[in-house]
Amino acid sequence: MSQALLYILITILTYCIMEFVAWSAHKYLMHGPLWSWHEDHHKPKYEKTGFWEKNDRFFLVFAIPSMFSYMAGSLYADYRWLLFVGIGISLYGLTYFLIHDVYIHQRFKWFKQLDGRYSRAILKAHGAHHAVLTKEDCESFGLLVVDPKYFKKKATTKE
């Protein structure tokens, strides 16, 4: 296997793994001991003041391992593969930002709602997650991997 192909695979694998890292962090940290940071994200828009949320701190939490991966992979030839781990984390972060903050929450008015099956399922799943304003009893913690029930015409939020 060529080194270029290996680095591409590392980047893609890291990107895919990040969906499950984000899901776990959302379920067990944001809706657990770090709820004080995430709670304002579950408040209705009319209760929010200002543009920034405490929840925006999680951008830095996920950026730090990416930054260290970039640095270690760039500085040490034996750890060059870490550079591509950092790239995979960054690409997932960009995807998360564009889908979550731009598309779902419309914090930036860069494009209008999409009308595909998958985009509607993402909106339904995220809507079901935000239907609960407390840290308990939420569902749908992921972003890109969506429960098949949200692809149905009328998705149910609780089984």
Backbone as CSV, one residue per row, in Angstrom:
resi,resn,N_x,N_y,N_z,CA_x,CA_y,CA_z,C_x,C_y,C_z
1,MET,0.854,-1.179,0.000,0.000,0.000,0.000,0.895,1.234,0.000
2,SER,0.578,2.164,-0.861,1.389,3.378,-0.913,1.124,4.228,0.323
3,GLN,2.094,5.068,0.633,1.962,5.927,1.810,0.809,6.922,1.625
4,ALA,0.634,7.426,0.409,-0.459,8.370,0.145,-1.815,7.718,0.400
5,LEU,-1.977,6.485,-0.065,-3.230,5.764,0.146,-3.457,5.516,1.640
6,LEU,-2.407,5.159,2.350,-2.506,4.946,3.796,-2.982,6.225,4.491
7,TYR,-2.419,7.360,4.113,-2.799,8.632,4.740,-4.242,9.012,4.406
8,ILE,-4.673,8.714,3.202,-6.074,8.965,2.827,-7.000,8.082,3.659
9,LEU,-6.640,6.825,3.815,-7.457,5.907,4.618,-7.498,6.331,6.084
10,ILE,-6.363,6.774,6.624,-6.329,7.261,8.013,-7.262,8.456,8.166
11,THR,-7.239,9.367,7.205,-8.101,10.556,7.252,-9.575,10.154,7.222
12,ILE,-9.930,9.271,6.302,-11.332,8.826,6.168,-11.779,8.052,7.405
13,LEU,-10.941,7.159,7.896,-11.276,6.383,9.089,-11.468,7.301,10.303
14,THR,-10.567,8.262,10.466,-10.688,9.212,11.577,-11.988,9.989,11.468
15,TYR,-12.311,10.464,10.270,-13.549,11.202,10.034,-14.753,10.357,10.470
16,CYS,-14.778,9.102,10.049,-15.896,8.213,10.400,-15.957,7.945,11.904
17,ILE,-14.822,7.713,12.520,-14.776,7.457,13.965,-15.268,8.670,14.745
18,MET,-15.038,9.861,14.216,-15.447,11.087,14.926,-16.955,11.164,15.121
19,GLU,-17.740,10.574,14.243,-19.188,10.571,14.462,-19.517,9.861,15.772
20,PHE,-18.820,8.781,16.054,-19.087,8.012,17.269,-18.430,8.654,18.492
21,VAL,-17.318,9.332,18.295,-16.711,10.114,19.381,-17.655,11.252,19.756
22,ALA,-18.176,11.952,18.751,-19.108,13.053,19.001,-20.393,12.543,19.657
23,TRP,-20.917,11.405,19.176,-22.120,10.820,19.780,-21.875,10.513,21.260
24,SER,-20.760,9.867,21.558,-20.441,9.496,22.949,-20.252,10.726,23.817
25,ALA,-19.518,11.710,23.297,-19.299,12.940,24.067,-20.625,13.654,24.310
26,HIS,-21.491,13.680,23.317,-22.780,14.338,23.465,-23.639,13.631,24.511
27,LYS,-23.725,12.313,24.406,-24.585,11.546,25.317,-24.041,11.512,26.754
28,TYR,-22.749,11.234,26.890,-22.203,10.960,28.221,-21.504,12.148,28.887
29,LEU,-21.072,13.122,28.126,-20.437,14.298,28.725,-21.360,15.518,28.695
30,MET,-21.863,15.851,27.501,-22.715,17.039,27.392,-24.038,16.861,28.127
31,HIS,-24.573,15.653,28.101,-25.801,15.376,28.854,-25.475,14.701,30.174
32,GLY,-24.272,14.887,30.629,-23.794,14.356,31.899,-23.089,15.460,32.670
33,PRO,-21.821,15.238,33.048,-21.124,16.212,33.894,-20.890,17.580,33.252
34,LEU,-20.950,17.697,31.927,-20.732,18.992,31.277,-22.043,19.635,30.803
35,TRP,-23.147,19.228,31.422,-24.454,19.795,31.091,-24.475,21.309,31.274
36,SER,-23.744,21.828,32.242,-23.742,23.279,32.472,-23.223,24.045,31.252
37,TRP,-22.399,23.423,30.450,-21.937,24.037,29.199,-22.962,23.858,28.085
38,HIS,-23.672,22.755,28.088,-24.539,22.373,26.971,-25.986,22.837,27.164
39,GLU,-26.373,23.104,28.378,-27.770,23.394,28.709,-28.345,24.544,27.881
40,ASP,-27.584,25.618,27.707,-28.124,26.769,26.980,-28.430,26.436,25.519
41,HIS,-27.814,25.404,24.996,-28.085,24.993,23.620,-29.488,24.395,23.484
42,HIS,-30.045,23.895,24.572,-31.383,23.299,24.555,-32.474,24.310,24.872
43,LYS,-32.102,25.527,25.168,-33.119,26.544,25.442,-33.718,27.042,24.130
44,PRO,-35.009,27.371,24.159,-35.630,27.945,22.956,-34.961,29.277,22.583
45,LYS,-35.008,29.621,21.308,-34.355,30.851,20.828,-34.783,32.087,21.605
46,TYR,-36.081,32.162,21.946,-36.577,33.362,22.617,-35.999,33.528,24.033
47,GLU,-35.423,32.475,24.597,-34.817,32.568,25.931,-33.336,32.911,25.871
48,LYS,-32.764,32.925,24.684,-31.329,33.155,24.546,-31.038,34.635,24.378
49,THR,-29.911,35.045,24.907,-29.456,36.419,24.731,-28.077,36.379,24.082
50,GLY,-27.913,37.096,23.010,-26.628,37.130,22.330,-26.426,35.975,21.369
51,PHE,-25.343,36.048,20.651,-25.033,35.071,19.617,-24.379,33.823,20.189
52,TRP,-23.465,34.003,21.133,-22.663,32.881,21.647,-23.403,32.099,22.715
53,GLU,-23.125,30.815,22.749,-23.653,29.922,23.781,-22.463,29.337,24.542
54,LYS,-22.691,28.938,25.784,-21.653,28.197,26.513,-21.290,26.924,25.742
55,ASN,-22.269,26.365,25.070,-22.082,25.157,24.280,-20.992,25.319,23.212
56,ASP,-20.744,26.541,22.780,-19.725,26.794,21.752,-18.316,26.462,22.259
57,ARG,-18.152,26.294,23.544,-16.851,25.895,24.103,-16.414,24.526,23.584
58,PHE,-17.389,23.701,23.230,-17.047,22.358,22.757,-16.266,22.395,21.448
59,PHE,-16.379,23.479,20.702,-15.549,23.646,19.510,-14.075,23.540,19.894
60,LEU,-13.697,24.213,20.985,-12.303,24.160,21.442,-11.937,22.787,21.975
61,VAL,-12.865,22.154,22.670,-12.604,20.826,23.226,-12.218,19.853,22.110
62,PHE,-12.922,19.934,20.970,-12.623,19.040,19.857,-11.459,19.539,19.004
63,ALA,-11.196,20.839,19.043,-10.091,21.390,18.247,-8.728,21.061,18.865
64,ILE,-8.667,20.920,20.173,-7.378,20.676,20.848,-6.729,19.367,20.405
65,PRO,-7.423,18.217,20.396,-6.755,17.004,19.912,-6.355,17.108,18.436
66,SER,-7.153,17.805,17.659,-6.800,18.002,16.258,-5.511,18.809,16.150
67,MET,-5.420,19.874,16.916,-4.233,20.730,16.904,-2.988,19.948,17.317
68,PHE,-3.087,19.169,18.374,-1.937,18.374,18.817,-1.554,17.323,17.772
69,SER,-2.546,16.766,17.102,-2.252,15.800,16.040,-1.518,16.469,14.883
70,TYR,-1.966,17.662,14.504,-1.273,18.421,13.460,0.183,18.681,13.862
71,MET,0.370,19.133,15.090,1.726,19.490,15.545,2.629,18.265,15.606
72,ALA,2.168,17.200,16.258,2.995,15.992,16.393,3.282,15.380,15.031
73,GLY,2.290,15.333,14.161,2.469,14.754,12.837,3.364,15.574,11.939
74,SER,3.403,16.868,12.160,4.256,17.746,11.350,5.681,17.799,11.869
75,LEU,5.850,17.666,13.169,7.175,17.836,13.773,7.993,16.554,13.823
76,TYR,7.329,15.409,13.890,8.044,14.142,14.071,7.706,13.179,12.936
77,ALA,8.690,12.857,12.136,8.485,12.009,10.958,7.892,10.651,11.319
78,ASP,8.275,10.099,12.471,7.741,8.795,12.888,6.246,8.845,13.192
79,TYR,5.738,10.030,13.409,4.325,10.203,13.740,3.577,10.982,12.665
80,ARG,4.074,10.932,11.431,3.449,11.659,10.318,1.973,11.295,10.186
81,TRP,1.615,10.041,10.484,0.223,9.591,10.384,-0.710,10.415,11.263
82,LEU,-0.180,10.973,12.371,-1.014,11.799,13.255,-1.490,13.075,12.561
83,LEU,-0.714,13.579,11.625,-1.142,14.740,10.851,-2.477,14.437,10.171
84,PHE,-2.626,13.233,9.653,-3.837,12.856,8.924,-4.991,12.521,9.870
85,VAL,-4.670,12.130,11.086,-5.700,12.027,12.130,-6.245,13.434,12.396
86,GLY,-5.356,14.402,12.537,-5.768,15.794,12.756,-6.615,16.326,11.618
87,ILE,-6.238,15.977,10.390,-7.015,16.413,9.225,-8.410,15.779,9.264
88,GLY,-8.504,14.503,9.611,-9.801,13.832,9.713,-10.685,14.475,10.772
89,ILE,-10.098,14.807,11.927,-10.857,15.485,12.993,-11.332,16.854,12.505
90,SER,-10.460,17.582,11.829,-10.826,18.914,11.323,-11.935,18.844,10.283
91,LEU,-11.842,17.884,9.385,-12.882,17.747,8.359,-14.232,17.393,8.979
92,TYR,-14.212,16.537,10.015,-15.460,16.232,10.710,-15.979,17.490,11.413
93,GLY,-15.085,18.243,12.032,-15.484,19.484,12.697,-16.121,20.465,11.731
94,LEU,-15.555,20.578,10.533,-16.135,21.449,9.509,-17.521,20.945,9.106
95,THR,-17.645,19.650,8.904,-18.939,19.056,8.566,-19.953,19.324,9.676
96,TYR,-19.540,19.120,10.927,-20.424,19.337,12.067,-20.903,20.786,12.098
97,PHE,-19.962,21.709,11.929,-20.304,23.134,11.924,-21.314,23.444,10.816
98,LEU,-21.034,22.985,9.603,-21.918,23.295,8.478,-23.307,22.673,8.641
99,ILE,-23.367,21.447,9.114,-24.673,20.793,9.267,-25.397,21.284,10.515
100,HIS,-24.694,21.318,11.650,-25.347,21.643,12.917,-25.630,23.134,13.072
101,ASP,-24.609,23.950,12.928,-24.781,25.384,13.191,-25.364,26.149,12.007
102,VAL,-24.945,25.794,10.795,-25.429,26.521,9.619,-26.760,25.952,9.136
103,TYR,-26.832,24.644,8.905,-28.040,24.055,8.326,-29.170,23.882,9.341
104,ILE,-28.902,23.185,10.436,-29.976,22.860,11.382,-30.428,24.090,12.165
105,HIS,-29.482,24.759,12.835,-29.860,25.866,13.726,-29.880,27.223,13.031
106,GLN,-29.436,27.280,11.784,-29.464,28.526,11.009,-28.810,29.693,11.756
107,ARG,-27.707,29.405,12.462,-26.990,30.477,13.154,-26.293,31.387,12.151
108,PHE,-26.052,30.857,10.998,-25.511,31.625,9.878,-26.458,31.369,8.713
109,LYS,-26.900,32.391,8.067,-27.900,32.260,6.992,-27.190,32.091,5.641
110,TRP,-26.420,31.017,5.528,-25.624,30.804,4.319,-26.362,30.040,3.248
111,PHE,-27.287,29.178,3.636,-28.104,28.488,2.654,-29.421,28.070,3.279
112,LYS,-30.397,27.866,2.423,-31.743,27.531,2.888,-31.862,26.035,3.156
113,GLN,-33.001,25.652,3.713,-33.248,24.253,4.016,-33.185,23.404,2.747
114,LEU,-32.578,22.246,2.888,-32.484,21.304,1.783,-33.725,20.422,1.783
115,ASP,-33.988,19.762,0.679,-35.212,18.979,0.603,-34.963,17.514,0.262
116,GLY,-33.832,16.975,0.623,-33.568,15.564,0.383,-34.046,14.698,1.540
117,ARG,-34.194,13.427,1.288,-34.621,12.484,2.335,-33.679,12.504,3.530
118,TYR,-32.401,12.458,3.234,-31.386,12.429,4.305,-31.393,13.734,5.100
119,SER,-31.462,14.873,4.424,-31.453,16.152,5.142,-32.707,16.306,6.004
120,ARG,-33.843,15.839,5.504,-35.071,15.879,6.322,-34.944,14.964,7.541
121,ALA,-34.319,13.796,7.355,-34.131,12.867,8.481,-33.218,13.482,9.539
122,ILE,-32.164,14.155,9.111,-31.270,14.829,10.061,-32.046,15.873,10.860
123,LEU,-32.870,16.661,10.171,-33.667,17.689,10.869,-34.642,17.063,11.864
124,LYS,-35.304,15.984,11.464,-36.256,15.314,12.362,-35.540,14.755,13.594
125,ALA,-34.404,14.113,13.379,-33.662,13.518,14.494,-33.186,14.608,15.457
126,HIS,-32.677,15.688,14.913,-32.191,16.765,15.775,-33.361,17.460,16.488
127,GLY,-34.478,17.575,15.780,-35.677,18.137,16.402,-36.162,17.282,17.559
128,ALA,-36.101,15.960,17.397,-36.493,15.052,18.483,-35.548,15.217,19.670
129,HIS,-34.267,15.427,19.383,-33.300,15.625,20.469,-33.621,16.911,21.229
130,HIS,-33.929,17.975,20.516,-34.194,19.264,21.154,-35.607,19.375,21.718
131,ALA,-36.451,18.401,21.460,-37.799,18.421,22.035,-37.742,18.271,23.552
132,VAL,-36.638,17.739,24.063,-36.439,17.576,25.505,-35.507,18.687,25.968
133,LEU,-35.938,19.455,26.957,-35.153,20.605,27.408,-34.257,20.293,28.597
134,THR,-34.282,19.047,29.063,-33.455,18.648,30.195,-32.369,17.695,29.711
135,LYS,-31.443,17.365,30.600,-30.349,16.491,30.180,-30.757,15.018,30.120
136,GLU,-31.856,14.653,30.761,-32.323,13.274,30.762,-33.342,13.051,29.653
137,ASP,-33.516,11.796,29.312,-34.570,11.335,28.397,-34.449,11.856,26.965
138,CYS,-33.275,12.286,26.568,-33.074,12.712,25.181,-32.776,11.503,24.309
139,GLU,-32.919,11.684,23.025,-32.580,10.659,22.050,-31.811,11.323,20.927
140,SER,-31.304,10.537,20.030,-30.653,11.021,18.818,-29.484,11.963,19.125
141,PHE,-28.397,11.394,19.587,-27.223,12.182,19.979,-26.223,12.379,18.848
142,GLY,-26.368,11.636,17.776,-25.421,11.739,16.671,-25.796,12.856,15.714
143,LEU,-25.010,12.974,14.661,-25.272,13.991,13.660,-25.484,13.368,12.281
144,LEU,-24.561,12.542,11.853,-24.599,12.001,10.494,-25.272,10.643,10.398
145,VAL,-25.166,9.848,11.452,-25.812,8.535,11.476,-27.189,8.731,12.111
146,VAL,-28.221,8.510,11.312,-29.587,8.824,11.722,-30.387,7.527,11.823
147,ASP,-31.131,7.386,12.906,-32.002,6.227,13.094,-32.963,6.124,11.901
148,PRO,-33.151,4.922,11.378,-34.044,4.744,10.208,-35.457,5.277,10.420
149,LYS,-35.926,5.352,11.648,-37.294,5.832,11.875,-37.486,7.278,11.419
150,TYR,-36.383,8.049,11.327,-36.499,9.439,10.905,-36.593,9.591,9.390
151,PHE,-36.451,8.490,8.672,-36.602,8.527,7.227,-38.040,8.287,6.800
152,LYS,-38.887,7.901,7.746,-40.294,7.670,7.447,-40.987,9.017,7.248
153,LYS,-42.124,8.986,6.602,-42.866,10.230,6.325,-43.144,11.020,7.604
154,LYS,-43.678,10.343,8.609,-43.946,11.000,9.891,-43.122,10.263,10.934
155,ALA,-42.009,10.855,11.316,-41.131,10.210,12.281,-41.721,10.322,13.681
156,THR,-41.576,9.245,14.439,-41.986,9.280,15.842,-40.775,9.616,16.676
157,THR,-40.976,10.393,17.724,-39.848,10.793,18.554,-39.596,9.808,19.688
158,LYS,-40.622,9.147,20.165,-40.448,8.164,21.240,-41.144,6.877,20.850
159,GLU,-40.524,5.784,21.178,-41.110,4.476,20.854,-41.924,3.989,22.033
